[in-house]
Amino acid sequence: MELRLLETQEILSKLGKDIIATVPQALGVISSASEIGPVIDVSSSINGSAGYMMTWPLYTAGKSSAMESEARKWIIQRLQDFGHNAGITLALQLVEDIIRIDQCAN
């Protein structure tokens, strides 16, 4: 059972990282994986539909206990960007749950 739990946590962690990796392309910051550079500013060009599209996957990943704190903080920042820069109030409401989870995890 412990081995199954570890395997499941690894899968959840990878899924969360994969969700995070899709954000720049979903927001139109890059058009392909080959364009990824060392730093991508995804907060500067948020359009509403992409922000809405990414809110739920990021929320789901951020709530996962398998998500590392650094990744969870990145998700928190993106959801806050969606709320403040794109006017997606749902993102601001959902991010409060993730902030509480992050505070409990630390």
Summary of the structure (lengths in Angstrom):
residues: 106
radius of gyration: 14.1
end to end distance: 26.0
largest distance: 44.7
contacts: 305
relative contact order: 0.15
helix: 75%
strand: 0%
